[in-house]
Amino acid sequence: MKGYVFACPHCHEWRSVRKHGKTRSGLQRYYCSECRRTFQIKYIYQIDKGKSETIKPSAEMVETC
């Protein structure tokens, strides 16, 4: 993505964004010096194979009639 300027998704400032290393998966990270937060353009999440993919509702999440 050479030549592109990204705006910070938190404060929407584009002049204060700079590169900030890479993630474990090799994606570029960026740092905003205006709001002092880091972000990525694309996020990849890997599911742990030992965990279940379904979410069971808890007692607080269940709405009763």
N, C-alpha and C positions, 0 to 999 in steps of 0.2 A: 504494500500500500504506500509505496514511495510517492511523495509529493502531496499527500492528502493531509489536511488539518482537521482534527476532530474537536468538537466542542465537548466540554465536560457535561456528563448527563446530570450532575448534581447542581451546578451553579450556571451552566450554559455559557461559560466563558471559554473562548477558543484561543486567545492570545497567551494564556498561561499554562497550556498543556504541553508536556514534554514526555519523551519515552522514559520508562521506569523499569526496565528489565523484561524478563520473560517468565511465564508460568511454568509449572512442571510439564504441562502438555505442549509447551513450545509457543504458546500464543503471546503476542506483544502486550505488555501492560503499560499504562499511561498514568502520569501524575499531574494533578492540577495544583499549581502553587497558589492559586487564589483561595480555594476552599480546603486545600491540603488533603485531598482524598485521591485514592487510586481507583482505576477502572480499566476494564477491557472492552473492546469492541464486540467480541464474540465470547460467549461463555459455554464451556463444555463440562457437564457434570457426569461422572461415572457412578453407576449404581453398584453398591457393595453386593456381591453375589451371595453372601451369607445372610442377607436381610431380605425380608419379604417385601414385595413391591406393592402390596395392598395396604391401605391405611384403615385401621379399625377406629371407629368413632369412640371417643371417651365420653364419660358421663356428663361432662360440662358442655360438650358439643351437641349432644342429642336434645332436640327440642320436643317437649311433651305437649300434648293437646289438652 
